[in-house]
Every structure is written in structure tokens, then in C-alpha cells.
């Protein structure tokens, strides 16, 4: 029985929840990873092998999330035309059917795990035994969609056999519009990556004679750049390090940070290298603004910082952060953020805290998240068989 994993991101994107879950679920079922075509990335029109039990294909999709503003605008116009959407669906269906045929997958012998609800209609054309909708972020906080997209989201919520979310805030937003059972499966961390992290210090880290506060992840509009600048100026003796891709719309803000003597923007690093950067940092930070998108985020960074044994300082961007009160230092304003950084730097030398943080992270390993999702799938299939 194949699992069709409809992802929002390409396999080569930031290695996070989609890839972590797909690899683990592939231990139980052959997985076909289905990703949207992304500008600048290689497309895979045929089913190519990713891992032992995993293949992937790329399908065209209206690029509402494109980094280029003009591309997003064109996608918005074209996607608003119903005949063009129907044509796109037919094209997608052709490539998906060909991939399933090449893999020897029989129609009606698939399970669908859907993170990209814009593929929902296509997913139904595969006649799946069940559909699990894993809603991992508030999609409508990312970009502006044509009106029909919300209709697709609502249809997915109503028709999916199982719905999972990453945070309580997402669950609340769903049940407000579609009363139904929603399961919370938070994000997690791959503990093995951090338990076997190398000891060699990355060459592009700033000198080790200064404390290091690090941010790992996409550098995008959800970062509070004014707060970061104020914090860097308030703590000139601290090196602030940013590891991750820089989104085009914030390049000017990033250049302003670079101009500060103690800010170091290192760019994207391989997922396997992240533990080494965290190992040689003292504090991790999450300086997010609070908006529709971030207020429903369950931050992977918190789990990764904790797995590395470093304390986390965060803005109060989501109410859900209160449940992590004993492992994250929250700040309500700029002054508090700088104060909490100093407090965290003092705590970073506490061996007992390091052990507490690692214990917390271990309880949130991706293995347990995948097991929970696999259990929901099996429960539904078992219930369906009994009927």
C-alpha cells in the first residue's frame, strides 16, 4: 500500500517536518513524495528514487508562494480563471497517473497524507483509501490567495478522514469554521543528529572569545528586525549569528544587520551541519513578530536548541508558547528581550539546565510524532475494514 505525500515544499527545501515524517512513514509504507514545482529547483516529472522506500515527482502548481512578487501577482491572476485551473488539474493528473503506473501502484490502493491542500482535488482522483490532512501552518498568513483557495481549504477540512495540526491555535481556527475532530501533533527534533554531533567548530563562526546567540531558520518577514537591531546594539559584546536562507523581501533589513559589527549572517547550511553550529553557540533565539502566521507556529527551533542543550529566548509571538514556560525565556518587548538574552547567557553554564533541555527535546523526537501519525492512519483503516 503506497502513501502519497503531497508536500508544500520541495525535497531540497529546509529539512523539517515534511521530510522528517515522510522518511519515517516510509519505514511502514512505500512513499511517493509529491512536491510543487519551484522556480530555481530541478523538476522531476518521472518518479525518481529519493531513499530506499521513497520516490518523488514534481507537479506544476500556481506559484502563489513564489519569492518574486511579480510571479506571485501573475499566479494570482491566472489562478483566478476556472478553465486554467481545470487545465492544470488535467496536467497534474497525467503526471501522477504515469508515476503510479511506473511504480506499479494499483488505483485505490493508496493512502494520502496531504500537507498541500491545493492538491486536494488531485488527491481524490487517486481514489485513496483515506486522506489525512496535516495542517502545519496557517496558509493564509503566508500570502494572498484567490478566493477559490479558501473554498479548497474548507472542502479539505470537511472531506478529510483525519485532520492533524501542529499547534492548538491551528486547531482552534479549524473548529471555528468546521466543527470536527482535530488531532494535535506538535513539531519535533531528530535527537540522533544532536547526540552524535561533531565537535569541530564551523570555520565561519565568529571568534570563540565572545558569547554567541544564534538563530537557525528562514530569515523572512516574520522576524522582528527592529527588535534584533536594538538587541545587537544593546549587547555589543555578544556575537549574533543567523543561519538560514534570506528571503528577497528582507534583504535590505539583513544588510542593515550586517553593518552592525556583532551580527553575522552566514546563509543556508546543510541540515547535517546545523548541530555543529548549535553546539558552539550559547543561546538560541526566536525573534518573531506576532501576526496571523506566527501566532499559530509550533517552533521547530525550540526543540533543536533544546536538543543542543542551549536555552531559548523568544518573543511572545504565540499563546501556545506558555506551555513551554520552563524551557523558554519569553520577552514582551525590546528591553526584556535583551535582558532575557543576558539571563540566558548566565544560565548557559548550568549543566543541570543543559540536561533538562535535552530531556525535554528527547520527549519530542520525530520518531514519536511519526508513530502517532501512523497510529491514526492504522486506526482509521481498521475502523473502515470493520465496517
Secondary structure by P-SEA (a helix, b strand, c coil): cbbbbbccccccccccaaaaaaaaaaaccbbbbbbcccccbbbbcccccccccbbbbbbbccccccccaaaaaaaaaaaacaaaaaaaaaaaaaaaaaaaaaacccccccccccccccaaaaaaaacccbbbbbcccccccccccccaaaaaaaaaaacccbbbbccaaaaaaaaaccccbbbbbbbbbaaaaaaacccccccccccccbbbbbcccccccccaaaaaaaaaaacccbbbbbbbbbcccaaaaaaaaaacccccccccccccaaaaaaaaccbbbbbccccccccccccaaaaaaaaacbbbbbcccccccccccccbbbbccaaaaaaaaaaaaaacccaaaaaaaaaaaaaacaaaaaaaaaaaaaaaaaaaaac
